[in-house]
């Protein structure tokens, strides 16, 4: 099997396609503004705070087993557990 020798220009174009902005049809120069999702950290600092809170909950024993979570899900969303 032969491989096609790509020109330097073709290689550059192929590498740009792998970039997420280009993959979604956005120019690399334009700023992408993400709408915040309620309850989801949108900055690194918020994420760190949430992780620290989670670690404190684990240390204090405020956790659920997977069976408890599945039971709660079956009670709250029975139509998803058929």
N, CA, C and O atoms as a GROMACS GRO file, in nm:
protein
  328
    1UNK      N    1   0.084  -0.118   0.000
    1UNK     CA    2   0.000   0.000   0.000
    1UNK      C    3   0.088   0.124   0.000
    1UNK      O    4   0.182   0.134   0.079
    2UNK      N    5   0.058   0.216  -0.089
    2UNK     CA    6   0.136   0.338  -0.096
    2UNK      C    7   0.069   0.448  -0.013
    2UNK      O    8  -0.053   0.453  -0.003
    3UNK      N    9   0.150   0.533   0.044
    3UNK     CA   10   0.095   0.648   0.116
    3UNK      C   11   0.122   0.773   0.034
    3UNK      O   12   0.223   0.784  -0.034
    4UNK      N   13   0.029   0.865   0.042
    4UNK     CA   14   0.043   0.989  -0.033
    4UNK      C   15   0.137   1.083   0.040
    4UNK      O   16   0.117   1.108   0.159
    5UNK      N   17   0.238   1.134  -0.027
    5UNK     CA   18   0.324   1.233   0.037
    5UNK      C   19   0.253   1.369   0.036
    5UNK      O   20   0.238   1.430  -0.069
    6UNK      N   21   0.212   1.414   0.151
    6UNK     CA   22   0.140   1.541   0.161
    6UNK      C   23   0.239   1.658   0.151
    6UNK      O   24   0.351   1.651   0.202
    7UNK      N   25   0.195   1.764   0.086
    7UNK     CA   26   0.278   1.884   0.078
    7UNK      C   27   0.275   1.955   0.214
    7UNK      O   28   0.184   1.930   0.293
    8UNK      N   29   0.372   2.040   0.243
    8UNK     CA   30   0.370   2.113   0.370
    8UNK      C   31   0.240   2.190   0.392
    8UNK      O   32   0.191   2.197   0.505
    9UNK      N   33   0.183   2.248   0.286
    9UNK     CA   34   0.057   2.321   0.299
    9UNK      C   35  -0.057   2.226   0.338
    9UNK      O   36  -0.139   2.260   0.423
   10UNK      N   37  -0.062   2.108   0.276
   10UNK     CA   38  -0.166   2.011   0.308
   10UNK      C   39  -0.151   1.963   0.452
   10UNK      O   40  -0.250   1.946   0.522
   11UNK      N   41  -0.028   1.941   0.497
   11UNK     CA   42  -0.005   1.900   0.635
   11UNK      C   43  -0.056   2.005   0.732
   11UNK      O   44  -0.119   1.972   0.832
   12UNK      N   45  -0.030   2.133   0.702
   12UNK     CA   46  -0.075   2.241   0.790
   12UNK      C   47  -0.227   2.244   0.794
   12UNK      O   48  -0.285   2.261   0.902
   13UNK      N   49  -0.294   2.228   0.679
   13UNK     CA   50  -0.439   2.228   0.676
   13UNK      C   51  -0.496   2.110   0.754
   13UNK      O   52  -0.596   2.126   0.825
   14UNK      N   53  -0.435   1.993   0.743
   14UNK     CA   54  -0.482   1.876   0.816
   14UNK      C   55  -0.467   1.895   0.966
   14UNK      O   56  -0.555   1.853   1.042
   15UNK      N   57  -0.359   1.957   1.010
   15UNK     CA   58  -0.338   1.978   1.152
   15UNK      C   59  -0.441   2.076   1.207
   15UNK      O   60  -0.485   2.061   1.321
   16UNK      N   61  -0.480   2.176   1.129
   16UNK     CA   62  -0.578   2.273   1.176
   16UNK      C   63  -0.714   2.207   1.196
   16UNK      O   64  -0.789   2.249   1.284
   17UNK      N   65  -0.747   2.105   1.118
   17UNK     CA   66  -0.876   2.040   1.132
   17UNK      C   67  -0.890   1.973   1.268
   17UNK      O   68  -1.000   1.963   1.321
   18UNK      N   69  -0.779   1.927   1.324
   18UNK     CA   70  -0.783   1.860   1.454
   18UNK      C   71  -0.809   1.957   1.568
   18UNK      O   72  -0.842   1.914   1.679
   19UNK      N   73  -0.796   2.086   1.543
   19UNK     CA   74  -0.822   2.184   1.649
   19UNK      C   75  -0.972   2.192   1.674
   19UNK      O   76  -1.049   2.197   1.578
   20UNK      N   77  -1.017   2.193   1.801
   20UNK     CA   78  -1.160   2.194   1.832
   20UNK      C   79  -1.236   2.310   1.769
   20UNK      O   80  -1.347   2.290   1.719
   21UNK      N   81  -1.180   2.431   1.771
   21UNK     CA   82  -1.251   2.546   1.717
   21UNK      C   83  -1.281   2.525   1.569
   21UNK      O   84  -1.391   2.554   1.522
   22UNK      N   85  -1.183   2.475   1.496
   22UNK     CA   86  -1.202   2.452   1.353
   22UNK      C   87  -1.301   2.338   1.332
   22UNK      O   88  -1.383   2.343   1.240
   23UNK      N   89  -1.293   2.236   1.415
   23UNK     CA   90  -1.382   2.122   1.401
   23UNK      C   91  -1.527   2.163   1.414
   23UNK      O   92  -1.614   2.101   1.353
   24UNK      N   93  -1.555   2.265   1.494
   24UNK     CA   94  -1.692   2.311   1.513
   24UNK      C   95  -1.726   2.430   1.424
   24UNK      O   96  -1.829   2.495   1.444
   25UNK      N   97  -1.642   2.460   1.328
   25UNK     CA   98  -1.671   2.566   1.234
   25UNK      C   99  -1.645   2.705   1.288
   25UNK      O  100  -1.696   2.802   1.232
   26UNK      N  101  -1.568   2.718   1.394
   26UNK     CA  102  -1.538   2.849   1.452
   26UNK      C  103  -1.399   2.891   1.411
   26UNK      O  104  -1.309   2.808   1.398
   27UNK      N  105  -1.380   3.018   1.391
   27UNK     CA  106  -1.245   3.065   1.362
   27UNK      C  107  -1.164   3.060   1.489
   27UNK      O  108  -1.219   3.071   1.599
   28UNK      N  109  -1.034   3.042   1.476
   28UNK     CA  110  -0.951   3.032   1.595
   28UNK      C  111  -0.932   3.166   1.662
   28UNK      O  112  -0.893   3.172   1.778
   29UNK      N  113  -0.960   3.274   1.590
   29UNK     CA  114  -0.940   3.406   1.647
   29UNK      C  115  -1.059   3.451   1.732
   29UNK      O  116  -1.042   3.529   1.825
   30UNK      N  117  -1.180   3.401   1.700
   30UNK     CA  118  -1.296   3.450   1.772
   30UNK      C  119  -1.305   3.387   1.910
   30UNK      O  120  -1.270   3.270   1.929
   31UNK      N  121  -1.350   3.465   2.004
   31UNK     CA  122  -1.368   3.416   2.141
   31UNK      C  123  -1.499   3.340   2.150
   31UNK      O  124  -1.602   3.386   2.101
   32UNK      N  125  -1.494   3.225   2.212
   32UNK     CA  126  -1.614   3.146   2.232
   32UNK      C  127  -1.667   3.180   2.370
   32UNK      O  128  -1.597   3.162   2.470
   33UNK      N  129  -1.789   3.226   2.376
   33UNK     CA  130  -1.849   3.262   2.505
   33UNK      C  131  -1.942   3.148   2.545
   33UNK      O  132  -2.039   3.119   2.476
   34UNK      N  133  -1.911   3.084   2.655
   34UNK     CA  134  -1.991   2.973   2.703
   34UNK      C  135  -2.093   3.024   2.804
   34UNK      O  136  -2.059   3.101   2.894
   35UNK      N  137  -2.215   2.982   2.788
   35UNK     CA  138  -2.318   3.018   2.884
   35UNK      C  139  -2.299   2.931   3.008
   35UNK      O  140  -2.283   2.809   2.996
   36UNK      N  141  -2.301   2.992   3.127
   36UNK     CA  142  -2.285   2.910   3.247
   36UNK      C  143  -2.405   2.816   3.266
   36UNK      O  144  -2.519   2.852   3.237
   37UNK      N  145  -2.377   2.697   3.313
   37UNK     CA  146  -2.480   2.598   3.341
   37UNK      C  147  -2.501   2.597   3.492
   37UNK      O  148  -2.405   2.580   3.566
   38UNK      N  149  -2.625   2.616   3.539
   38UNK     CA  150  -2.648   2.619   3.684
   38UNK      C  151  -2.596   2.492   3.751
   38UNK      O  152  -2.624   2.381   3.706
   39UNK      N  153  -2.522   2.511   3.859
   39UNK     CA  154  -2.470   2.399   3.936
   39UNK      C  155  -2.341   2.341   3.884
   39UNK      O  156  -2.285   2.250   3.946
   40UNK      N  157  -2.291   2.390   3.771
   40UNK     CA  158  -2.167   2.339   3.713
   40UNK      C  159  -2.061   2.448   3.722
   40UNK      O  160  -2.081   2.559   3.672
   41UNK      N  161  -1.947   2.417   3.785
   41UNK     CA  162  -1.842   2.518   3.796
   41UNK      C  163  -1.795   2.564   3.658
   41UNK      O  164  -1.775   2.482   3.568
   42UNK      N  165  -1.779   2.695   3.641
   42UNK     CA  166  -1.736   2.745   3.510
   42UNK      C  167  -1.595   2.802   3.512
   42UNK      O  168  -1.541   2.838   3.408
   43UNK      N  169  -1.534   2.811   3.631
   43UNK     CA  170  -1.396   2.857   3.639
   43UNK      C  171  -1.314   2.756   3.716
   43UNK      O  172  -1.369   2.672   3.788
   44UNK      N  173  -1.184   2.763   3.702
   44UNK     CA  174  -1.095   2.672   3.773
   44UNK      C  175  -1.111   2.689   3.924
   44UNK      O  176  -1.110   2.591   3.999
   45UNK      N  177  -1.126   2.813   3.969
   45UNK     CA  178  -1.141   2.840   4.112
   45UNK      C  179  -1.268   2.777   4.167
   45UNK      O  180  -1.268   2.718   4.275
   46UNK      N  181  -1.380   2.789   4.091
   46UNK     CA  182  -1.505   2.728   4.136
   46UNK      C  183  -1.492   2.576   4.142
   46UNK      O  184  -1.544   2.512   4.234
   47UNK      N  185  -1.423   2.518   4.045
   47UNK     CA  186  -1.403   2.374   4.044
   47UNK      C  187  -1.322   2.330   4.165
   47UNK      O  188  -1.355   2.229   4.227
   48UNK      N  189  -1.218   2.403   4.198
   48UNK     CA  190  -1.135   2.368   4.314
   48UNK      C  191  -1.218   2.373   4.442
   48UNK      O  192  -1.205   2.285   4.527
   49UNK      N  193  -1.302   2.475   4.456
   49UNK     CA  194  -1.388   2.486   4.574
   49UNK      C  195  -1.481   2.366   4.582
   49UNK      O  196  -1.499   2.309   4.690
   50UNK      N  197  -1.542   2.327   4.469
   50UNK     CA  198  -1.634   2.212   4.469
   50UNK      C  199  -1.562   2.083   4.504
   50UNK      O  200  -1.618   2.000   4.576
   51UNK      N  201  -1.440   2.064   4.455
   51UNK     CA  202  -1.363   1.943   4.487
   51UNK      C  203  -1.329   1.941   4.635
   51UNK      O  204  -1.339   1.837   4.700
   52UNK      N  205  -1.288   2.056   4.690
   52UNK     CA  206  -1.256   2.061   4.833
   52UNK      C  207  -1.379   2.031   4.917
   52UNK      O  208  -1.368   1.961   5.018
   53UNK      N  209  -1.496   2.082   4.877
   53UNK     CA  210  -1.620   2.051   4.949
   53UNK      C  211  -1.651   1.902   4.943
   53UNK      O  212  -1.693   1.842   5.042
   54UNK      N  213  -1.630   1.842   4.827
   54UNK     CA  214  -1.655   1.698   4.811
   54UNK      C  215  -1.562   1.616   4.900
   54UNK      O  216  -1.605   1.519   4.962
   55UNK      N  217  -1.436   1.655   4.906
   55UNK     CA  218  -1.341   1.582   4.992
   55UNK      C  219  -1.378   1.596   5.139
   55UNK      O  220  -1.362   1.501   5.216
   56UNK      N  221  -1.428   1.713   5.179
   56UNK     CA  222  -1.474   1.732   5.318
   56UNK      C  223  -1.595   1.643   5.346
   56UNK      O  224  -1.604   1.584   5.454
   57UNK      N  225  -1.688   1.633   5.249
   57UNK     CA  226  -1.805   1.545   5.266
   57UNK      C  227  -1.761   1.400   5.282
   57UNK      O  228  -1.815   1.328   5.366
   58UNK      N  229  -1.664   1.357   5.203
   58UNK     CA  230  -1.615   1.220   5.214
   58UNK      C  231  -1.552   1.196   5.349
   58UNK      O  232  -1.579   1.094   5.413
   59UNK      N  233  -1.470   1.289   5.395
   59UNK     CA  234  -1.404   1.275   5.526
   59UNK      C  235  -1.506   1.272   5.639
   59UNK      O  236  -1.484   1.205   5.740
   60UNK      N  237  -1.618   1.345   5.623
   60UNK     CA  238  -1.721   1.350   5.727
   60UNK      C  239  -1.820   1.234   5.716
   60UNK      O  240  -1.910   1.221   5.799
   61UNK      N  241  -1.803   1.151   5.615
   61UNK     CA  242  -1.892   1.036   5.600
   61UNK      C  243  -2.023   1.068   5.531
   61UNK      O  244  -2.116   0.986   5.535
   62UNK      N  245  -2.034   1.184   5.469
   62UNK     CA  246  -2.156   1.221   5.399
   62UNK      C  247  -2.149   1.166   5.256
   62UNK      O  248  -2.126   1.240   5.160
   63UNK      N  249  -2.168   1.036   5.245
   63UNK     CA  250  -2.159   0.968   5.116
   63UNK      C  251  -2.272   0.867   5.102
   63UNK      O  252  -2.336   0.832   5.202
   64UNK      N  253  -2.298   0.821   4.980
   64UNK     CA  254  -2.397   0.718   4.953
   64UNK      C  255  -2.330   0.601   4.884
   64UNK      O  256  -2.233   0.619   4.810
   65UNK      N  257  -2.380   0.482   4.909
   65UNK     CA  258  -2.333   0.366   4.835
   65UNK      C  259  -2.400   0.367   4.698
   65UNK      O  260  -2.498   0.438   4.677
   66UNK      N  261  -2.348   0.289   4.606
   66UNK     CA  262  -2.411   0.283   4.474
   66UNK      C  263  -2.552   0.225   4.483
   66UNK      O  264  -2.640   0.265   4.408
   67UNK      N  265  -2.573   0.131   4.574
   67UNK     CA  266  -2.707   0.075   4.590
   67UNK      C  267  -2.805   0.180   4.639
   67UNK      O  268  -2.920   0.182   4.594
   68UNK      N  269  -2.762   0.267   4.732
   68UNK     CA  270  -2.849   0.374   4.780
   68UNK      C  271  -2.883   0.471   4.666
   68UNK      O  272  -2.998   0.514   4.653
   69UNK      N  273  -2.785   0.504   4.584
   69UNK     CA  274  -2.808   0.595   4.472
   69UNK      C  275  -2.905   0.532   4.373
   69UNK      O  276  -2.997   0.598   4.326
   70UNK      N  277  -2.886   0.404   4.340
   70UNK     CA  278  -2.976   0.336   4.247
   70UNK      C  279  -3.118   0.331   4.303
   70UNK      O  280  -3.214   0.350   4.229
   71UNK      N  281  -3.131   0.307   4.432
   71UNK     CA  282  -3.263   0.304   4.495
   71UNK      C  283  -3.330   0.441   4.485
   71UNK      O  284  -3.449   0.450   4.453
   72UNK      N  285  -3.255   0.547   4.514
   72UNK     CA  286  -3.310   0.683   4.504
   72UNK      C  287  -3.352   0.714   4.361
   72UNK      O  288  -3.456   0.776   4.338
   73UNK      N  289  -3.272   0.672   4.263
   73UNK     CA  290  -3.305   0.696   4.124
   73UNK      C  291  -3.431   0.620   4.082
   73UNK      O  292  -3.515   0.674   4.010
   74UNK      N  293  -3.444   0.494   4.128
   74UNK     CA  294  -3.563   0.416   4.096
   74UNK      C  295  -3.688   0.481   4.154
   74UNK      O  296  -3.794   0.480   4.091
   75UNK      N  297  -3.676   0.536   4.275
   75UNK     CA  298  -3.791   0.602   4.338
   75UNK      C  299  -3.827   0.732   4.267
   75UNK      O  300  -3.944   0.761   4.244
   76UNK      N  301  -3.726   0.811   4.233
   76UNK     CA  302  -3.751   0.942   4.175
   76UNK      C  303  -3.784   0.934   4.026
   76UNK      O  304  -3.867   1.010   3.977
   77UNK      N  305  -3.720   0.842   3.953
   77UNK     CA  306  -3.739   0.830   3.808
   77UNK      C  307  -3.770   0.686   3.769
   77UNK      O  308  -3.689   0.623   3.700
   78UNK      N  309  -3.883   0.633   3.810
   78UNK     CA  310  -3.913   0.493   3.780
   78UNK      C  311  -3.922   0.464   3.630
   78UNK      O  312  -3.893   0.353   3.587
   79UNK      N  313  -3.962   0.564   3.550
   79UNK     CA  314  -3.976   0.544   3.407
   79UNK      C  315  -3.842   0.523   3.337
   79UNK      O  316  -3.838   0.474   3.224
   80UNK      N  317  -3.731   0.558   3.403
   80UNK     CA  318  -3.599   0.537   3.345
   80UNK      C  319  -3.542   0.400   3.380
   80UNK      O  320  -3.442   0.358   3.322
   81UNK      N  321  -3.604   0.332   3.472
   81UNK     CA  322  -3.548   0.207   3.524
   81UNK      C  323  -3.631   0.085   3.483
   81UNK      O  324  -3.636  -0.012   3.558
   82UNK      N  325  -3.694   0.089   3.370
   82UNK     CA  326  -3.776  -0.025   3.327
   82UNK      C  327  -3.692  -0.136   3.272
   82UNK      O  328  -3.744  -0.239   3.231
   0.00000   0.00000   0.00000
